[in-house]
């Protein structure tokens, strides 16, 4: 009796399934974190400087955020939007520090954040004060570019006088 295959689909190599993949070595994971931190730290600094008065506060919140990312790097790697998780941490750190700082707001950011949804305020600050494009801001915040563009439209409707780079 001749044996015929039950299917014309070739058998699947079990090692090709993601569940069988090996975790990256600690060195490779650390290299990935280093690249992430090197790319994002200057932009995180710019965002924090736009919202906080004291340079020491800027340094503290950015370092706390990057420390958060380093401690959870392997977990972050399996998140659907790694940048969004780290951005949420930075936003939380900056907001907490801004709330604890003196009430004088020489940056003007407090008025922006009190009158806009947080994503619109972040988008406006990143695009109109820091000078990022909508695409760069979206990448930094872990969002899609159309979401940032929509957030900017909201900010423009509420604050039409601020809707250009450098106006903030």
C-alpha positions in Angstrom: 0.0 0.0 0.0 1.3 3.4 -1.0 1.3 6.1 1.6 0.3 9.5 0.5 0.6 12.7 2.5 -2.6 14.0 4.1 -1.9 17.5 3.1 0.1 19.3 0.4 1.3 21.8 3.1 4.8 21.0 4.2 5.3 20.2 7.9 6.2 23.3 10.0 9.5 23.5 11.7 8.7 23.9 15.4 11.7 26.2 15.9 9.9 28.8 13.7 7.2 29.3 16.2 7.6 32.4 18.5 7.0 30.4 21.6 10.1 28.4 21.0 12.4 31.4 20.4 15.1 32.0 23.0 15.1 35.2 25.0 17.8 37.7 23.9 21.0 37.6 25.9 21.3 40.2 28.7 23.9 41.9 26.6 21.7 42.2 23.6 18.8 43.5 25.7 21.1 46.1 27.3 22.3 47.2 23.9 18.7 47.7 22.8 18.0 49.8 25.9 21.1 51.8 25.4 20.0 52.7 21.8 16.5 53.6 23.0 17.9 55.8 25.8 20.5 57.5 23.5 17.8 58.3 20.9 15.1 59.5 23.3 16.9 61.2 26.2 17.5 64.5 24.4 13.9 64.6 23.3 12.7 63.7 26.8 15.0 66.5 28.2 13.4 69.0 25.8 9.9 68.0 26.8 10.7 68.2 30.5 12.5 71.6 30.0 9.4 72.9 28.3 7.3 72.0 31.4 9.6 72.5 34.3 11.5 75.5 35.6 14.5 74.0 37.3 17.2 72.2 35.4 17.7 69.8 38.4 14.1 68.8 38.1 14.4 68.1 34.4 17.4 65.9 35.0 15.7 64.1 37.9 12.5 63.2 36.0 14.3 62.1 32.9 16.7 59.9 34.9 13.8 58.4 36.8 12.0 57.6 33.6 15.0 56.0 32.0 15.7 54.0 35.2 12.0 52.8 35.1 12.6 51.7 31.5 15.9 49.9 32.3 14.5 48.0 35.2 11.5 46.8 33.1 13.3 46.5 29.7 12.6 42.9 29.0 8.9 43.4 29.9 8.8 46.5 27.8 10.1 44.6 24.8 6.9 42.5 24.7 4.6 45.4 25.0 2.7 46.4 21.8 3.8 50.1 22.2 7.0 50.3 24.2 7.4 54.0 23.5 3.8 54.7 24.8 4.6 53.0 28.1 7.8 54.9 28.7 6.1 58.2 27.6 3.3 57.7 30.1 5.9 57.2 32.8 7.8 60.4 31.7 4.5 62.4 31.6 3.6 61.1 35.1 7.1 62.1 36.5 7.0 65.5 34.9 3.4 66.2 36.1 4.2 65.1 39.6 7.3 67.4 39.6 5.3 70.3 38.1 2.7 69.9 40.8 5.3 70.0 43.6 7.2 73.0 42.1 6.5 76.6 43.0 3.2 77.9 41.7 4.9 80.4 39.3 4.8 78.9 35.8 7.3 80.7 33.7 7.0 78.1 31.0 3.3 78.7 30.3 2.7 75.0 30.1 0.4 74.9 33.1 -2.3 76.9 31.2 -1.9 74.6 28.3 -2.4 71.5 30.4 -5.3 73.0 32.3 -7.2 73.8 29.2 -6.5 70.8 26.9 -6.7 67.0 27.0 -3.3 65.7 28.0 -2.5 64.3 24.6 -3.3 67.5 22.9 -1.2 69.5 25.4 1.7 67.1 24.9 1.4 67.2 21.1 1.2 71.0 21.1 4.2 71.3 23.4 6.3 68.9 21.4 5.4 70.4 18.0 5.0 74.1 18.7 7.6 74.6 21.4 10.1 71.8 21.1 9.9 71.9 17.3 9.2 68.2 16.5 7.2 67.2 13.5 3.9 65.4 14.1 5.6 62.2 13.0 8.4 62.7 15.5 6.1 63.5 18.3 4.0 60.5 17.5 7.0 58.2 17.5 8.2 59.7 20.8 4.7 59.3 22.5 4.1 55.8 21.0 1.1 57.0 19.0 0.1 57.0 15.3 0.8 60.2 13.4 -3.0 60.8 12.7 -3.6 60.7 16.5 -1.1 63.5 17.0 -2.5 65.5 14.1 -6.0 65.2 15.6 -4.7 66.3 19.0 -3.0 69.3 17.4 -6.3 70.2 15.7 -8.0 70.2 19.1 -5.3 72.4 20.5 -5.5 74.8 17.5 -9.3 75.1 18.0 -8.9 76.0 21.7 -5.7 78.1 21.3 -5.5 79.4 17.8 -2.9 82.1 18.8 -0.5 79.3 19.7 -0.8 77.2 16.6 2.7 77.8 15.2 6.2 76.7 16.1 7.7 79.0 18.6 4.4 80.6 19.6 4.3 78.7 22.9 
